[in-house]
């Protein structure tokens, strides 16, 4: 056998081994978490929907259910295309994403004055280009690492082209401003480079530069320094900047060991902002308690570990890198969301995968799961292993 960046080829037959079925444990865990997430959106959102959507208590739930069903279809369709299809598409996706990020700066809308993060489409639907940037970075960086695999220790090939892409996307995101997406994209880019073989020296140097830039950005955007002050002591300004995180901590604390019961949250009665979106995990803790929240986190851990298992069994380097990137992105978003909701890190807008309300994020997340399932179809099965043994004999 020999490995190439594109496929596994058998010397005797010179034929690509036939693709198998998708990874059922990974698909099952994804759909299970998605189902729980949709139920929690209904529970967390019906009060706000009733008061803000003219008495339609199921407004957010109905839309999320449509996003979820169509997202599952996207996931299974995406799993049908071979990984080389995504490799060829990666640079087109990156270019389109950059173009959309520029469009956002011109005609975008946002949650407050001076903030632009979504593009309004005809019919009222919106898209958030920053979500596409995450998967674009993973697909493009995986291809670049494969091309420069023997030169990843050099500045010219192991740092410069990656820094140009991250820098360009970072500038566009900071101009929105959208700091949480900027942080995630820089982190996932750094992980891809580390796995690809970039020298540790460059991470130390890059970390110093990022620290300086972070200080400059906090000066340019006062709301960031305010969030850091609030994070240190949210109870010092409970009716101001600390209000949201204090209400989140109240929700988590009141859930206790076993929770108040599904649908019984008190904080969702217009006390906790973004209760069906970025702070939905606080409602999960309040209604399902420590035990329920822990079970959900265990399910996420199982999904992430299964993603890494798929990566470790890939036939080629590109598939391995993409699988690691997607699994790491999923882990990163879960960890950061829970950290924000529990005030472990300063408050920033990071959604909880499969749970937080939103169409673009959910479609992209399920599309990413579809790409990972596509990769799983190429993982050698017991049948293919038997075929290889029979060829050897």
C-alpha positions in Angstrom: 0.0 0.0 0.0 1.0 3.6 -0.5 -0.5 6.8 0.8 -1.0 10.0 -1.2 -2.7 13.2 -0.3 -5.7 12.2 -2.3 -6.4 8.5 -1.8 -5.2 5.2 -0.7 -4.1 3.1 -3.7 -3.3 -0.6 -3.8 -0.1 -1.5 -5.7 -1.5 -4.7 -7.0 -4.8 -3.4 -8.3 -4.0 0.3 -8.7 -7.6 1.0 -7.8 -9.1 3.2 -5.1 -10.8 1.1 -2.5 -14.6 1.5 -2.7 -16.2 3.9 -0.2 -18.2 2.4 2.7 -21.1 3.6 4.8 -21.1 6.6 7.0 -20.1 6.4 10.7 -23.4 5.5 12.5 -22.2 6.4 16.1 -21.2 9.9 14.9 -24.4 10.4 13.0 -26.5 9.1 15.9 -24.8 11.4 18.5 -25.3 14.4 16.2 -29.0 13.8 15.7 -29.5 13.1 19.4 -27.8 16.3 20.4 -29.8 18.2 17.7 -33.1 16.8 19.0 -32.3 17.8 22.6 -31.3 21.2 21.3 -34.5 21.8 19.4 -36.6 20.8 22.5 -34.6 23.2 24.6 -35.1 26.0 22.2 -38.9 25.5 22.6 -38.6 25.4 26.4 -36.3 28.4 26.5 -37.9 30.7 23.9 -41.7 30.4 24.2 -42.1 33.2 26.8 -40.0 35.7 24.8 -41.7 34.6 21.6 -45.2 35.1 23.1 -44.4 38.7 24.2 -42.3 39.7 21.1 -44.0 37.9 18.3 -47.6 38.9 18.7 -48.6 36.0 20.9 -46.9 33.3 18.8 -45.2 31.3 21.5 -43.8 28.7 19.1 -42.2 31.3 16.7 -38.6 30.5 17.5 -39.2 26.8 17.9 -41.0 26.4 14.6 -38.2 28.2 12.8 -35.5 26.2 14.6 -37.3 23.0 13.7 -37.3 23.9 10.0 -33.6 24.8 10.3 -32.9 21.5 12.0 -34.8 19.3 9.5 -33.3 21.1 6.5 -29.9 21.0 8.3 -30.1 17.2 8.7 -30.8 16.9 4.9 -27.8 19.1 4.3 -25.7 16.9 6.5 -26.6 13.7 4.7 -26.3 15.3 1.3 -22.8 16.6 2.3 -21.8 13.2 3.4 -22.4 11.8 -0.1 -19.7 14.0 -1.8 -16.1 12.7 -1.5 -13.6 14.8 0.4 -11.8 15.8 -2.8 -14.9 17.7 -3.8 -14.5 19.9 -0.7 -10.8 20.2 -1.4 -11.4 21.6 -4.8 -14.2 23.9 -3.5 -12.2 25.2 -0.5 -10.6 28.3 -2.2 -13.8 29.2 -3.9 -15.5 29.1 -0.5 -12.8 31.2 1.1 -13.1 33.9 -1.7 -16.9 33.9 -1.4 -16.7 34.2 2.4 -14.3 37.2 2.1 -16.6 38.8 -0.4 -19.6 38.3 1.9 -17.6 39.8 4.9 -17.0 42.9 2.7 -20.7 43.1 1.9 -21.6 42.9 5.6 -19.5 46.0 6.2 -21.6 47.9 3.6 -25.2 46.7 3.9 -25.1 44.4 7.0 -27.3 44.6 10.0 -26.5 43.9 13.7 -27.9 43.7 17.2 -27.0 47.3 18.0 -25.8 50.6 16.4 -22.4 50.3 14.8 -22.4 46.5 14.7 -22.9 44.7 11.4 -22.9 40.9 11.4 -25.7 39.6 9.2 -26.9 40.1 5.6 -30.6 40.5 5.2 -32.0 38.4 2.3 -35.4 38.8 0.6 -38.1 37.3 2.7 -36.5 38.3 6.0 -34.0 35.5 6.3 -30.5 36.5 7.3 -27.1 34.9 6.8 -23.9 35.3 8.9 -20.8 35.1 6.8 -18.5 34.6 9.8 -19.9 31.1 10.1 -18.6 30.2 6.6 -15.2 31.6 7.4 -14.6 28.9 10.1 -15.0 25.9 7.8 -13.3 27.8 4.9 -10.2 28.2 7.0 -10.2 24.5 7.9 -10.5 23.3 4.3 -8.0 25.7 2.9 -5.4 25.3 5.6 -5.6 21.5 5.2 -4.9 21.8 1.5 -2.0 24.2 2.1 -0.5 22.0 4.8 -0.6 19.0 2.4 1.1 21.1 -0.3 3.8 22.5 2.0 4.2 19.4 4.2 8.0 19.3 3.8 8.4 23.1 4.4 6.0 23.7 7.3 9.0 24.5 9.6 9.9 27.5 7.4 8.5 31.1 7.7 7.9 31.4 3.9 5.6 28.3 3.7 4.8 27.4 7.3 3.8 30.9 8.5 3.4 33.6 5.9 0.5 32.3 3.7 -1.5 31.2 6.7 -0.9 34.6 8.5 -2.1 36.5 5.4 -5.4 34.6 5.3 -5.9 34.8 9.1 -4.9 38.5 9.0 -7.3 39.3 6.1 -10.2 37.6 7.7 -9.4 39.0 11.1 -9.4 42.6 9.8 -12.8 42.1 8.2 -14.3 40.5 11.3 -12.9 43.2 13.7 -14.4 45.9 11.5 -17.9 44.4 12.1 -16.9 44.1 15.0 -17.2 40.4 15.8 -14.5 39.5 18.3 -15.7 36.0 19.2 -15.6 34.9 15.6 -12.2 36.5 15.3 -10.9 34.6 18.3 -12.3 31.2 17.1 -10.9 31.6 13.6 -7.5 32.5 14.9 -7.5 29.6 17.4 -8.7 27.0 14.8 -6.1 28.3 12.4 -3.4 27.9 15.0 -4.5 24.4 15.8 -4.4 23.4 12.1 -0.9 24.9 11.8 0.3 23.1 14.9 -1.0 19.7 13.7 0.5 20.5 10.2 4.0 20.9 11.7 4.6 24.6 12.2 7.5 25.2 14.6 6.6 26.0 18.3 8.9 29.1 18.1 6.4 30.8 15.7 3.5 30.2 18.1 5.4 31.9 20.9 6.2 34.8 18.6 2.7 34.9 17.2 1.3 34.8 20.7 3.2 37.9 21.7 2.0 39.8 18.6 -1.6 38.7 19.3 -1.3 39.9 22.9 -0.2 43.3 21.7 -3.0 43.5 19.1 -5.5 42.5 21.8 -4.4 45.3 24.0 -4.7 47.8 21.1 -8.1 46.5 20.1 -9.4 46.8 23.7 -8.4 50.5 23.5 -10.1 50.9 20.2 -13.3 49.2 21.3 -14.1 50.2 24.9 -16.9 47.7 25.2 -14.2 44.9 25.3 -12.4 46.4 28.3 -15.8 46.9 30.0 -16.6 43.2 29.5 -13.3 42.3 31.2 -14.0 44.5 34.2 -17.5 43.0 34.4 -16.2 39.5 34.1 -14.0 40.1 37.2 -16.9 41.2 39.4 -20.3 41.0 37.6 -22.2 41.6 40.9 -20.6 45.1 41.2 -22.9 46.4 38.4 -25.9 44.0 38.6 -28.3 46.4 36.8 -25.8 47.4 34.2 -23.1 45.5 32.3 -23.2 42.6 34.8 -26.9 42.0 34.4 -26.8 39.2 31.9 -24.1 37.1 33.5 -25.6 37.6 36.9 -29.0 36.3 35.6 -27.1 33.4 34.0 -25.5 32.5 37.3 -28.8 32.7 39.1 -30.3 30.2 36.5 -27.4 27.8 36.9 -27.5 28.0 40.7 -31.2 27.5 41.0 -31.1 24.3 38.9 -29.4 22.4 41.7 -28.6 18.8 41.2 -31.7 17.6 39.2 -33.2 20.9 38.0 -36.6 22.5 38.2 -38.0 20.4 35.4 -38.3 20.8 31.7 -40.2 24.0 30.9 -40.0 25.2 34.5 -37.2 27.8 34.2 -37.9 31.1 35.9 -35.1 33.1 34.4 -36.5 32.7 30.9 -39.4 35.0 31.9 -37.6 37.9 30.3 -35.0 38.1 33.1 -32.1 36.4 31.2 -31.3 38.0 27.8 -30.4 35.6 24.9 -31.9 32.7 26.8 -32.7 30.8 23.6 -29.5 31.8 21.9 -26.0 32.2 23.4 -27.2 31.6 27.0 -29.4 28.6 26.4 -27.0 26.4 28.4 -28.0 28.4 31.5 -31.6 27.4 30.9 -30.5 23.8 30.4 -28.8 23.9 33.8 -31.8 25.5 35.5 -34.3 23.0 34.1 -32.3 19.8 33.9 -29.9 20.5 36.7 -26.3 19.4 37.2 -27.1 15.9 36.2 -28.9 16.8 32.9 -26.2 19.4 31.9 -23.5 16.8 32.6 -25.2 14.2 30.4 -25.4 16.7 27.6 -21.7 17.6 28.0 -20.8 13.9 28.0 -22.8 13.5 24.7 -20.8 16.4 23.2 -17.5 14.8 24.5 -18.5 11.4 22.9 -19.2 13.2 19.6 -15.9 15.1 19.7 -13.9 11.9 20.6 -15.7 10.0 17.8 -14.6 12.8 15.4 -11.0 12.4 16.5 -11.4 8.6 16.1 -12.5 9.1 12.5 -9.5 11.4 12.0 -7.0 8.9 13.4 -8.4 6.2 11.0 -8.3 8.4 7.8 -6.5 7.0 4.7 -5.0 10.4 3.7 -3.4 13.4 5.2 -6.0 15.9 3.9 -8.9 14.0 5.4 -7.1 13.7 8.6 -6.5 17.4 8.8 -10.1 18.3 8.0 -11.5 15.8 10.5 -9.1 17.2 13.2 -10.1 20.8 12.3 -13.9 20.2 12.4 -13.7 18.1 15.7 -11.5 20.8 17.3 -13.9 23.6 16.1 -16.8 21.7 17.7 -14.9 21.2 20.9 -13.8 24.8 21.0 -17.3 26.3 20.6 -18.8 24.0 23.3 -16.0 24.8 25.8 -16.1 28.6 25.1 -19.9 28.8 25.3 -20.0 26.9 28.6 -17.1 29.1 29.9 -19.0 32.3 29.0 -22.3 31.2 30.5 -20.5 30.2 33.8 -18.5 33.4 33.8 -15.2 31.5 33.5 -14.1 33.8 30.7 -15.4 37.3 29.7 -18.8 37.4 28.0 -18.7 37.2 24.3 -21.2 36.0 21.7 -20.4 32.3 21.1 -23.3 29.9 20.3 -23.7 26.4 21.6 -23.6 24.0 18.7 -27.0 22.3 17.9 -28.7 24.2 20.8 -28.5 28.0 20.2 -31.2 29.4 18.0 -30.0 30.5 14.5 -30.3 29.2 10.9 -26.9 30.0 9.4 -25.0 28.6 12.4 -27.0 25.4 12.5 -26.8 24.8 8.8 -23.1 25.3 8.7 -22.6 23.1 11.8 -24.6 20.3 10.3 -22.8 20.8 7.0 -19.5 20.3 8.9 -20.8 17.1 10.4 -21.7 16.0 6.9 -18.2 16.6 5.7 -16.9 14.5 8.7 -19.4 11.8 7.8 -18.1 11.9 4.2 -14.6 11.3 5.5 -15.9 8.4 7.7 -17.1 6.7 4.5 -13.4 6.3 3.5 -12.3 4.9 6.8 -11.2 1.3 6.2 -13.9 -1.1 7.3 -13.5 -4.7 8.4 -14.6 -5.9 4.9 -12.0 -3.8 3.2 -9.3 -5.0 5.6 -10.3 -8.6 4.8 -10.0 -7.8 1.1 -6.5 -6.3 1.6 -5.4 -9.4 3.5 -6.7 -11.7 0.8 -4.8 -9.7 -1.8 -1.6 -10.2 0.2 -2.1 -13.9 0.3 
